[in-house]
């Protein structure tokens, strides 16, 4: 190993919750001897995927906590269940905790229903920032080729589909 980089990403929301994520990049003597100094495209993908994972996870947790509060009586809505949801972003796919809240029994007597707040902010399970360049490239070339080009530069799976 020639050089080891450790990048720490930290975020804080309005509730005071702090999220930290560390990314480690190791460079080898062989790479430096070949004249390949600085960060590679793969290193950049790794850094951006970690940053996106931390940001999306923390933002989703904050949003779902905000949506758990009943807007009428300000009490916490009961939990129906938790699943996971995969959100595809321009910097990689992120798996997040996907809660479902029941509607407030005090404010909506007799009504039994649940809703998933993540459907409100990401109904397509992919961000517009990923869908837009893929659609733009897909209009210029075959879709599979466009997906391959996107995967060449961004940390998305080759051949992904939206």
DOVEX-928159 format. One record per residue (C-alpha): residue number from 1; residue in three letters; chain; x, y, z. Coordinates in nm, 4 decimals, decimal comma. Example, Ala and Ser with C-alpha at 12.3 -4.5 7.8 and 13.67 -1.06 7.14 Angstrom:
2
<r n="1" res="Ala" chain="A" east="1,2300" north="-0,4500" up="0,7800"/>
<r n="2" res="Ser" chain="A" east="1,3670" north="-0,1060" up="0,7140"/>
This chain:
162
<r n="1" res="Unk" chain="A" east="0,0000" north="0,0000" up="0,0000"/>
<r n="2" res="Unk" chain="A" east="0,1337" north="0,3446" up="-0,0890"/>
<r n="3" res="Unk" chain="A" east="-0,1333" north="0,5852" up="0,0345"/>
<r n="4" res="Unk" chain="A" east="-0,4498" north="0,5282" up="0,2314"/>
<r n="5" res="Unk" chain="A" east="-0,7296" north="0,7850" up="0,2161"/>
<r n="6" res="Unk" chain="A" east="-1,0090" north="0,7885" up="0,4728"/>
<r n="7" res="Unk" chain="A" east="-1,2986" north="1,0181" up="0,3981"/>
<r n="8" res="Unk" chain="A" east="-1,5573" north="1,0820" up="0,6700"/>
<r n="9" res="Unk" chain="A" east="-1,8998" north="1,2057" up="0,5713"/>
<r n="10" res="Unk" chain="A" east="-2,1192" north="1,3588" up="0,8417"/>
<r n="11" res="Unk" chain="A" east="-2,4751" north="1,4859" up="0,8267"/>
<r n="12" res="Unk" chain="A" east="-2,7054" north="1,6335" up="1,0910"/>
<r n="13" res="Unk" chain="A" east="-3,0818" north="1,6827" up="1,0650"/>
<r n="14" res="Unk" chain="A" east="-3,3220" north="1,9237" up="1,2395"/>
<r n="15" res="Unk" chain="A" east="-3,3866" north="1,6659" up="1,5127"/>
<r n="16" res="Unk" chain="A" east="-3,0160" north="1,6602" up="1,6067"/>
<r n="17" res="Unk" chain="A" east="-2,9542" north="1,3105" up="1,4687"/>
<r n="18" res="Unk" chain="A" east="-2,6034" north="1,2684" up="1,3307"/>
<r n="19" res="Unk" chain="A" east="-2,5088" north="1,0263" up="1,0544"/>
<r n="20" res="Unk" chain="A" east="-2,1424" north="0,9382" up="0,9894"/>
<r n="21" res="Unk" chain="A" east="-2,0010" north="0,7217" up="0,7146"/>
<r n="22" res="Unk" chain="A" east="-1,6364" north="0,6430" up="0,6419"/>
<r n="23" res="Unk" chain="A" east="-1,4911" north="0,5492" up="0,3051"/>
<r n="24" res="Unk" chain="A" east="-1,1407" north="0,4131" up="0,2688"/>
<r n="25" res="Unk" chain="A" east="-0,9433" north="0,4286" up="-0,0548"/>
<r n="26" res="Unk" chain="A" east="-0,6105" north="0,2447" up="-0,0792"/>
<r n="27" res="Unk" chain="A" east="-0,3595" north="0,3120" up="-0,3543"/>
<r n="28" res="Unk" chain="A" east="-0,0773" north="0,0727" up="-0,4370"/>
<r n="29" res="Unk" chain="A" east="0,2855" north="0,1282" up="-0,5315"/>
<r n="30" res="Unk" chain="A" east="0,2224" north="-0,0530" up="-0,8608"/>
<r n="31" res="Unk" chain="A" east="-0,0452" north="0,1958" up="-0,9548"/>
<r n="32" res="Unk" chain="A" east="0,1789" north="0,4907" up="-0,8661"/>
<r n="33" res="Unk" chain="A" east="0,4736" north="0,3405" up="-1,0562"/>
<r n="34" res="Unk" chain="A" east="0,2514" north="0,3107" up="-1,3636"/>
<r n="35" res="Unk" chain="A" east="0,1951" north="0,6866" up="-1,3443"/>
<r n="36" res="Unk" chain="A" east="-0,1627" north="0,6400" up="-1,2305"/>
<r n="37" res="Unk" chain="A" east="-0,1733" north="0,8965" up="-0,9526"/>
<r n="38" res="Unk" chain="A" east="-0,4807" north="1,0628" up="-0,8083"/>
<r n="39" res="Unk" chain="A" east="-0,8217" north="0,9049" up="-0,7790"/>
<r n="40" res="Unk" chain="A" east="-0,9466" north="0,6622" up="-1,0415"/>
<r n="41" res="Unk" chain="A" east="-1,2968" north="0,6531" up="-1,1839"/>
<r n="42" res="Unk" chain="A" east="-1,3606" north="0,3473" up="-0,9631"/>
<r n="43" res="Unk" chain="A" east="-1,2397" north="0,5405" up="-0,6553"/>
<r n="44" res="Unk" chain="A" east="-1,4728" north="0,8269" up="-0,7465"/>
<r n="45" res="Unk" chain="A" east="-1,7634" north="0,5851" up="-0,7893"/>
<r n="46" res="Unk" chain="A" east="-1,6898" north="0,4326" up="-0,4480"/>
<r n="47" res="Unk" chain="A" east="-1,6765" north="0,7751" up="-0,2798"/>
<r n="48" res="Unk" chain="A" east="-1,9938" north="0,9007" up="-0,4471"/>
<r n="49" res="Unk" chain="A" east="-2,1827" north="0,5765" up="-0,3741"/>
<r n="50" res="Unk" chain="A" east="-2,0913" north="0,6048" up="-0,0039"/>
<r n="51" res="Unk" chain="A" east="-2,1852" north="0,9731" up="0,0056"/>
<r n="52" res="Unk" chain="A" east="-2,5159" north="0,9053" up="-0,1681"/>
<r n="53" res="Unk" chain="A" east="-2,5921" north="0,6119" up="0,0619"/>
<r n="54" res="Unk" chain="A" east="-2,5327" north="0,8249" up="0,3712"/>
<r n="55" res="Unk" chain="A" east="-2,7297" north="1,1222" up="0,2366"/>
<r n="56" res="Unk" chain="A" east="-3,0289" north="0,9260" up="0,1066"/>
<r n="57" res="Unk" chain="A" east="-3,0546" north="0,7066" up="0,4177"/>
<r n="58" res="Unk" chain="A" east="-3,0374" north="1,0033" up="0,6520"/>
<r n="59" res="Unk" chain="A" east="-3,2829" north="1,2138" up="0,4490"/>
<r n="60" res="Unk" chain="A" east="-3,5296" north="0,9233" up="0,4245"/>
<r n="61" res="Unk" chain="A" east="-3,5120" north="0,8606" up="0,8008"/>
<r n="62" res="Unk" chain="A" east="-3,5721" north="1,2286" up="0,8675"/>
<r n="63" res="Unk" chain="A" east="-3,8652" north="1,2492" up="0,6243"/>
<r n="64" res="Unk" chain="A" east="-4,0336" north="0,9350" up="0,7555"/>
<r n="65" res="Unk" chain="A" east="-3,9980" north="1,0554" up="1,1142"/>
<r n="66" res="Unk" chain="A" east="-4,1537" north="1,3888" up="1,0116"/>
<r n="67" res="Unk" chain="A" east="-4,4426" north="1,2098" up="0,8361"/>
<r n="68" res="Unk" chain="A" east="-4,5075" north="0,9846" up="1,1361"/>
<r n="69" res="Unk" chain="A" east="-4,6474" north="1,2835" up="1,3264"/>
<r n="70" res="Unk" chain="A" east="-5,0207" north="1,3340" up="1,2706"/>
<r n="71" res="Unk" chain="A" east="-5,0715" north="1,6855" up="1,1280"/>
<r n="72" res="Unk" chain="A" east="-5,3993" north="1,7268" up="1,3196"/>
<r n="73" res="Unk" chain="A" east="-5,3229" north="1,6127" up="1,6764"/>
<r n="74" res="Unk" chain="A" east="-4,9390" north="1,6012" up="1,6580"/>
<r n="75" res="Unk" chain="A" east="-4,9237" north="1,2493" up="1,8066"/>
<r n="76" res="Unk" chain="A" east="-4,7130" north="0,9702" up="1,6579"/>
<r n="77" res="Unk" chain="A" east="-4,9073" north="0,7507" up="1,4183"/>
<r n="78" res="Unk" chain="A" east="-4,8958" north="0,3762" up="1,4956"/>
<r n="79" res="Unk" chain="A" east="-4,6515" north="0,1564" up="1,3029"/>
<r n="80" res="Unk" chain="A" east="-4,8021" north="-0,0954" up="1,0608"/>
<r n="81" res="Unk" chain="A" east="-4,4729" north="-0,2568" up="0,9555"/>
<r n="82" res="Unk" chain="A" east="-4,1261" north="-0,2007" up="0,8138"/>
<r n="83" res="Unk" chain="A" east="-3,9833" north="-0,3294" up="0,4887"/>
<r n="84" res="Unk" chain="A" east="-3,6843" north="-0,2238" up="0,2827"/>
<r n="85" res="Unk" chain="A" east="-3,6970" north="-0,0275" up="-0,0377"/>
<r n="86" res="Unk" chain="A" east="-3,4271" north="0,0065" up="-0,2979"/>
<r n="87" res="Unk" chain="A" east="-3,3936" north="0,3536" up="-0,4442"/>
<r n="88" res="Unk" chain="A" east="-3,1815" north="0,3842" up="-0,7567"/>
<r n="89" res="Unk" chain="A" east="-2,9909" north="0,7109" up="-0,7740"/>
<r n="90" res="Unk" chain="A" east="-2,7387" north="0,8596" up="-1,0108"/>
<r n="91" res="Unk" chain="A" east="-2,4636" north="0,7582" up="-0,7652"/>
<r n="92" res="Unk" chain="A" east="-2,5802" north="0,4032" up="-0,6987"/>
<r n="93" res="Unk" chain="A" east="-2,8678" north="0,2095" up="-0,5503"/>
<r n="94" res="Unk" chain="A" east="-2,9436" north="0,2670" up="-0,1835"/>
<r n="95" res="Unk" chain="A" east="-3,1440" north="0,0316" up="0,0361"/>
<r n="96" res="Unk" chain="A" east="-3,3451" north="0,2157" up="0,2968"/>
<r n="97" res="Unk" chain="A" east="-3,5863" north="0,1232" up="0,5706"/>
<r n="98" res="Unk" chain="A" east="-3,9412" north="0,1670" up="0,4395"/>
<r n="99" res="Unk" chain="A" east="-4,1994" north="0,2152" up="0,7171"/>
<r n="100" res="Unk" chain="A" east="-4,5749" north="0,2077" up="0,6812"/>
<r n="101" res="Unk" chain="A" east="-4,7738" north="0,4190" up="0,9247"/>
<r n="102" res="Unk" chain="A" east="-5,1360" north="0,3709" up="1,0170"/>
<r n="103" res="Unk" chain="A" east="-5,3633" north="0,6727" up="0,9914"/>
<r n="104" res="Unk" chain="A" east="-5,4262" north="0,8368" up="1,3276"/>
<r n="105" res="Unk" chain="A" east="-5,7021" north="0,6484" up="1,5119"/>
<r n="106" res="Unk" chain="A" east="-5,7925" north="0,9555" up="1,7206"/>
<r n="107" res="Unk" chain="A" east="-5,8403" north="1,1867" up="1,4246"/>
<r n="108" res="Unk" chain="A" east="-5,9900" north="0,9315" up="1,1834"/>
<r n="109" res="Unk" chain="A" east="-6,2132" north="0,7115" up="1,3981"/>
<r n="110" res="Unk" chain="A" east="-6,3215" north="0,3886" up="1,2331"/>
<r n="111" res="Unk" chain="A" east="-6,0758" north="0,4315" up="0,9459"/>
<r n="112" res="Unk" chain="A" east="-5,8159" north="0,1554" up="0,9182"/>
<r n="113" res="Unk" chain="A" east="-5,5565" north="0,2358" up="0,6551"/>
<r n="114" res="Unk" chain="A" east="-5,1807" north="0,2526" up="0,6193"/>
<r n="115" res="Unk" chain="A" east="-4,9543" north="0,4563" up="0,3988"/>
<r n="116" res="Unk" chain="A" east="-4,5860" north="0,4470" up="0,3045"/>
<r n="117" res="Unk" chain="A" east="-4,4292" north="0,7935" up="0,3138"/>
<r n="118" res="Unk" chain="A" east="-4,1491" north="0,6899" up="0,0754"/>
<r n="119" res="Unk" chain="A" east="-4,4053" north="0,6471" up="-0,2021"/>
<r n="120" res="Unk" chain="A" east="-4,4700" north="1,0203" up="-0,1706"/>
<r n="121" res="Unk" chain="A" east="-4,1103" north="1,1227" up="-0,2361"/>
<r n="122" res="Unk" chain="A" east="-3,9907" north="0,8406" up="-0,4641"/>
<r n="123" res="Unk" chain="A" east="-4,2846" north="0,6691" up="-0,6357"/>
<r n="124" res="Unk" chain="A" east="-4,0725" north="0,5288" up="-0,9215"/>
<r n="125" res="Unk" chain="A" east="-3,8011" north="0,3850" up="-0,6930"/>
<r n="126" res="Unk" chain="A" east="-3,5526" north="0,5868" up="-0,8944"/>
<r n="127" res="Unk" chain="A" east="-3,4606" north="0,9522" up="-0,8666"/>
<r n="128" res="Unk" chain="A" east="-3,5333" north="1,1944" up="-1,1502"/>
<r n="129" res="Unk" chain="A" east="-3,1580" north="1,2644" up="-1,1702"/>
<r n="130" res="Unk" chain="A" east="-3,1053" north="0,9037" up="-1,2841"/>
<r n="131" res="Unk" chain="A" east="-3,4139" north="0,8713" up="-1,5014"/>
<r n="132" res="Unk" chain="A" east="-3,3533" north="1,1924" up="-1,7002"/>
<r n="133" res="Unk" chain="A" east="-3,0042" north="1,1188" up="-1,8420"/>
<r n="134" res="Unk" chain="A" east="-3,1010" north="0,7571" up="-1,9065"/>
<r n="135" res="Unk" chain="A" east="-3,4098" north="0,8670" up="-2,1010"/>
<r n="136" res="Unk" chain="A" east="-3,2091" north="1,1307" up="-2,2874"/>
<r n="137" res="Unk" chain="A" east="-2,9401" north="0,8809" up="-2,3875"/>
<r n="138" res="Unk" chain="A" east="-3,2087" north="0,6207" up="-2,4607"/>
<r n="139" res="Unk" chain="A" east="-3,3604" north="0,8557" up="-2,7164"/>
<r n="140" res="Unk" chain="A" east="-3,0250" north="0,8798" up="-2,8981"/>
<r n="141" res="Unk" chain="A" east="-2,9245" north="0,5127" up="-2,8934"/>
<r n="142" res="Unk" chain="A" east="-3,0651" north="0,1718" up="-2,8028"/>
<r n="143" res="Unk" chain="A" east="-3,1692" north="0,1562" up="-2,4379"/>
<r n="144" res="Unk" chain="A" east="-2,9261" north="-0,1235" up="-2,3440"/>
<r n="145" res="Unk" chain="A" east="-2,6382" north="0,0707" up="-2,4940"/>
<r n="146" res="Unk" chain="A" east="-2,7482" north="0,3846" up="-2,3055"/>
<r n="147" res="Unk" chain="A" east="-2,7604" north="0,1884" up="-1,9783"/>
<r n="148" res="Unk" chain="A" east="-2,4077" north="0,0571" up="-2,0475"/>
<r n="149" res="Unk" chain="A" east="-2,2779" north="0,4106" up="-2,1117"/>
<r n="150" res="Unk" chain="A" east="-2,4375" north="0,5395" up="-1,7898"/>
<r n="151" res="Unk" chain="A" east="-2,2866" north="0,2465" up="-1,5934"/>
<r n="152" res="Unk" chain="A" east="-1,9426" north="0,3260" up="-1,7371"/>
<r n="153" res="Unk" chain="A" east="-1,9268" north="0,6592" up="-1,5542"/>
<r n="154" res="Unk" chain="A" east="-2,1726" north="0,6271" up="-1,2670"/>
<r n="155" res="Unk" chain="A" east="-2,1946" north="0,3655" up="-0,9897"/>
<r n="156" res="Unk" chain="A" east="-2,5087" north="0,1971" up="-1,1242"/>
<r n="157" res="Unk" chain="A" east="-2,5419" north="-0,1682" up="-1,2188"/>
<r n="158" res="Unk" chain="A" east="-2,4658" north="-0,2409" up="-1,5849"/>
<r n="159" res="Unk" chain="A" east="-2,7869" north="-0,3165" up="-1,7713"/>
<r n="160" res="Unk" chain="A" east="-3,0106" north="-0,1691" up="-1,5003"/>
<r n="161" res="Unk" chain="A" east="-3,3669" north="-0,0912" up="-1,5937"/>
<r n="162" res="Unk" chain="A" east="-3,6078" north="0,1655" up="-1,4622"/>
